[in-house]
Amino acid sequence: MKKINSILSLIFAVLVSVCFSSCGPKIENSSISETLTPSLSKSEMEDEAWRMEELYWEYVQNIDTVAYKTLWHKDFIGYPSFGDGVSDKSKIASWIPDLHKDPDLKYSYKLHKKASNAIEDVVMVFYDTDYFWTDKDDKVVRKETYKFTHTWKKVDGKWLILGGMAAEKNQYTLGDES
């Protein structure tokens, strides 16, 4: 009798398992990943996108155009500060080597976050970047300031730039306070 009860319990467990796996609602793989990924708050999304901007500039500083290009969505289109028109991902890193072309000058930068805005699953970031070139004595010999905006979206767990724009801000000669 004990053996029959064990067999019946096993059969019942198998039937319950089969019923839950085949009778319950079907869950698509994408739903599972969305369910398992906790939702981020607006400020958490904005912070993550800002960290991506900081990484972007580390790649620029290190002339790492290969890693830099991994930040861009394959269908990216934007209005960069170089050239006269829009650009796709294929040309997006072309400006980086020019920042470092003078071997007697060291390129560096400073970021000035102006605003960010998360709307649903997209984050727009707005900031200025000061470019500095210093000589061997660490004296700034040239400075430029650009304004940037990037639109980021997390795709397959990775933040990517969907679109953006950059432009040079009004410039003054070094030492000119006006």
Kinemage of the C-alpha trace (Angstrom):
@kinemage 1
@onewidth
@group {chain A} dominant
@subgroup {mainchain}
@vectorlist {calphas} color= white
{ca met a 1} P 0.000 0.000 0.000
{ca lys a 2} L 2.850 2.340 0.849
{ca lys a 3} L 4.391 1.659 -2.565
{ca ile a 4} L 1.085 2.449 -4.344
{ca asn a 5} L 0.761 5.767 -2.451
{ca ser a 6} L 4.301 6.713 -3.481
{ca ile a 7} L 3.559 5.897 -7.118
{ca leu a 8} L 0.282 7.852 -7.002
{ca ser a 9} L 2.063 10.827 -5.405
{ca leu a 10} L 4.703 10.731 -8.147
{ca ile a 11} L 2.060 10.520 -10.891
{ca phe a 12} L 0.163 13.425 -9.312
{ca ala a 13} L 3.344 15.532 -9.154
{ca val a 14} L 4.103 14.797 -12.825
{ca leu a 15} L 0.542 15.662 -13.879
{ca val a 16} L 0.609 18.942 -11.936
{ca ser a 17} L 3.975 19.824 -13.492
{ca val a 18} L 2.745 19.039 -17.022
{ca cys a 19} L -0.456 20.993 -16.447
{ca phe a 20} L 1.417 24.110 -15.239
{ca ser a 21} L 3.864 24.002 -18.121
{ca ser a 22} L 1.301 23.357 -20.867
{ca cys a 23} L -1.970 24.725 -19.483
{ca gly a 24} L -0.692 28.064 -18.184
{ca pro a 25} L -0.198 31.207 -20.235
{ca lys a 26} L 2.580 31.107 -22.796
{ca ile a 27} L 5.459 33.437 -21.938
{ca glu a 28} L 7.623 34.718 -24.770
{ca asn a 29} L 11.383 34.954 -24.184
{ca ser a 30} L 11.301 38.756 -24.485
{ca ser a 31} L 8.641 38.908 -21.771
{ca ile a 32} L 10.782 36.803 -19.476
{ca ser a 33} L 13.757 39.129 -19.833
{ca glu a 34} L 11.553 42.170 -19.281
{ca thr a 35} L 9.976 40.553 -16.233
{ca leu a 36} L 13.310 39.579 -14.721
{ca thr a 37} L 14.869 43.013 -15.331
{ca pro a 38} L 13.741 45.392 -12.617
{ca ser a 39} L 12.381 48.709 -13.826
{ca leu a 40} L 14.664 51.660 -13.310
{ca ser a 41} L 13.465 54.947 -11.959
{ca lys a 42} L 13.696 58.095 -14.083
{ca ser a 43} L 16.747 59.329 -12.155
{ca glu a 44} L 18.466 55.908 -12.337
{ca met a 45} L 18.019 55.861 -16.110
{ca glu a 46} L 19.377 59.406 -16.378
{ca asp a 47} L 22.374 58.481 -14.197
{ca glu a 48} L 23.136 55.429 -16.351
{ca ala a 49} L 22.962 57.492 -19.548
{ca trp a 50} L 25.281 60.111 -18.013
{ca arg a 51} L 27.776 57.360 -17.123
{ca met a 52} L 27.663 56.345 -20.775
{ca glu a 53} L 28.518 59.931 -21.762
{ca glu a 54} L 31.523 59.794 -19.436
{ca leu a 55} L 32.595 56.514 -21.052
{ca tyr a 56} L 32.134 58.103 -24.490
{ca trp a 57} L 34.664 60.813 -23.558
{ca glu a 58} L 37.129 58.321 -22.088
{ca tyr a 59} L 37.142 56.602 -25.486
{ca val a 60} L 37.703 59.969 -27.199
{ca gln a 61} L 40.558 60.801 -24.804
{ca asn a 62} L 42.211 57.420 -25.462
{ca ile a 63} L 41.625 57.575 -29.244
{ca asp a 64} L 39.736 54.278 -28.950
{ca thr a 65} L 37.523 54.623 -32.019
{ca val a 66} L 36.701 50.902 -32.041
{ca ala a 67} L 35.163 50.991 -28.541
{ca tyr a 68} L 33.641 54.412 -29.290
{ca lys a 69} L 31.691 52.990 -32.220
{ca thr a 70} L 30.119 50.344 -29.940
{ca leu a 71} L 28.159 53.141 -28.231
{ca trp a 72} L 26.112 53.885 -31.343
{ca his a 73} L 22.966 52.141 -32.541
{ca lys a 74} L 23.398 50.565 -35.985
{ca asp a 75} L 20.654 52.854 -37.366
{ca phe a 76} L 22.030 56.030 -35.745
{ca ile a 77} L 21.694 59.321 -37.567
{ca gly a 78} L 22.863 62.620 -36.156
{ca tyr a 79} L 24.065 66.118 -36.847
{ca pro a 80} L 27.717 66.239 -35.751
{ca ser a 81} L 29.835 69.359 -35.372
{ca phe a 82} L 32.091 68.235 -38.224
{ca gly a 83} L 31.061 68.478 -41.868
{ca asp a 84} L 27.996 70.167 -43.282
{ca gly a 85} L 25.362 67.500 -42.924
{ca val a 86} L 24.030 64.552 -41.036
{ca ser a 87} L 26.090 61.446 -40.426
{ca asp a 88} L 25.451 57.795 -39.865
{ca lys a 89} L 27.455 55.420 -37.676
{ca ser a 90} L 30.062 54.757 -40.384
{ca lys a 91} L 31.553 58.271 -40.119
{ca ile a 92} L 30.881 59.066 -36.477
{ca ala a 93} L 34.433 58.565 -35.167
{ca ser a 94} L 36.239 60.480 -37.925
{ca trp a 95} L 36.794 63.599 -35.780
{ca ile a 96} L 38.628 61.903 -32.910
{ca pro a 97} L 42.134 61.527 -34.422
{ca asp a 98} L 42.162 65.248 -35.322
{ca leu a 99} L 41.945 66.172 -31.626
{ca his a 100} L 45.272 64.413 -31.042
{ca lys a 101} L 47.110 65.196 -34.296
{ca asp a 102} L 49.636 67.707 -32.862
{ca pro a 103} L 52.279 65.648 -31.017
{ca asp a 104} L 53.427 68.743 -29.106
{ca leu a 105} L 50.001 69.301 -27.545
{ca lys a 106} L 48.007 67.178 -25.140
{ca tyr a 107} L 44.244 67.029 -25.600
{ca ser a 108} L 41.924 66.928 -22.579
{ca tyr a 109} L 38.293 67.773 -21.844
{ca lys a 110} L 35.854 68.771 -19.135
{ca leu a 111} L 32.138 67.912 -19.141
{ca his a 112} L 29.389 70.260 -17.936
{ca lys a 113} L 26.066 68.450 -17.583
{ca lys a 114} L 23.171 70.820 -18.318
{ca ala a 115} L 20.112 68.557 -18.260
{ca ser a 116} L 18.829 65.059 -18.855
{ca asn a 117} L 15.341 63.728 -19.379
{ca ala a 118} L 14.123 60.139 -19.307
{ca ile a 119} L 10.871 59.506 -21.124
{ca glu a 120} L 9.757 55.896 -20.921
{ca asp a 121} L 12.787 53.894 -22.140
{ca val a 122} L 14.729 56.739 -23.777
{ca val a 123} L 17.073 59.273 -22.140
{ca met a 124} L 18.087 62.590 -23.680
{ca val a 125} L 21.269 64.175 -22.312
{ca phe a 126} L 22.350 67.793 -22.831
{ca tyr a 127} L 25.805 69.061 -21.902
{ca asp a 128} L 28.772 71.229 -22.836
{ca thr a 129} L 32.307 69.983 -23.289
{ca asp a 130} L 35.404 72.116 -22.991
{ca tyr a 131} L 38.289 70.924 -25.147
{ca phe a 132} L 41.773 71.905 -23.977
{ca trp a 133} L 45.147 71.566 -25.643
{ca thr a 134} L 48.130 72.068 -23.382
{ca asp a 135} L 51.821 72.371 -24.168
{ca lys a 136} L 54.710 70.549 -22.487
{ca asp a 137} L 54.505 73.017 -19.570
{ca asp a 138} L 50.783 72.245 -19.070
{ca lys a 139} L 49.863 75.738 -20.282
{ca val a 140} L 46.535 75.862 -22.120
{ca val a 141} L 47.283 77.077 -25.625
{ca arg a 142} L 43.865 76.433 -27.142
{ca lys a 143} L 40.343 75.945 -25.835
{ca glu a 144} L 37.059 75.221 -27.582
{ca thr a 145} L 33.610 74.576 -26.157
{ca tyr a 146} L 30.934 72.465 -27.808
{ca lys a 147} L 27.339 71.747 -26.885
{ca phe a 148} L 26.039 68.194 -27.215
{ca thr a 149} L 22.807 66.323 -27.068
{ca his a 150} L 22.486 62.547 -27.316
{ca thr a 151} L 19.432 60.335 -27.173
{ca trp a 152} L 20.154 56.990 -25.507
{ca lys a 153} L 18.083 53.813 -25.433
{ca lys a 154} L 18.843 50.487 -23.798
{ca val a 155} L 18.825 47.800 -26.485
{ca asp a 156} L 19.391 44.179 -25.447
{ca gly a 157} L 20.696 45.377 -22.083
{ca lys a 158} L 23.169 47.908 -23.512
{ca trp a 159} L 22.780 51.694 -23.749
{ca leu a 160} L 23.163 52.938 -27.336
{ca ile a 161} L 23.000 56.385 -28.925
{ca leu a 162} L 20.047 56.658 -31.306
{ca gly a 163} L 20.614 60.253 -32.398
{ca gly a 164} L 22.395 63.408 -31.426
{ca met a 165} L 23.736 66.780 -32.336
{ca ala a 166} L 26.883 68.774 -31.562
{ca ala a 167} L 27.880 72.358 -32.322
{ca glu a 168} L 30.613 74.743 -31.332
{ca lys a 169} L 29.508 77.343 -28.803
{ca asn a 170} L 30.455 81.011 -29.078
{ca gln a 171} L 34.204 81.228 -28.659
{ca tyr a 172} L 36.421 83.866 -27.158
{ca thr a 173} L 40.155 84.342 -27.460
{ca leu a 174} L 42.048 83.092 -24.424
{ca gly a 175} L 42.304 85.917 -21.928
{ca asp a 176} L 39.268 87.698 -23.391
{ca glu a 177} L 36.654 87.894 -20.650
{ca ser a 178} L 33.956 89.537 -22.800
